[in-house]
Amino acid sequence: MVVWSWVQKLPRFRRSFKARCKVSMFLLDETAILVKGLPAWVWVAYKPISKSVLGFWLS
């Protein structure tokens, strides 16, 4: 649900982001994992064409 709500804001975000960045496309992936027995989420933003990671977040 969090990613869905973020994607709904994407057009507005993309307009402001486009002026400052040369990234034409990026993908977001989220995965649930266990860290020391506790649930956590891993978020990764990456550029599929160059296969480079833009950002990584563990929550």
Buried (B, 14 or more C-beta within 10 A) or exposed (E): EEEEEEEEEEEEEEEEEEEEEEBEEBEBEEEEEEEEEEEEEBBBBBBEEEEEEEEEEEE
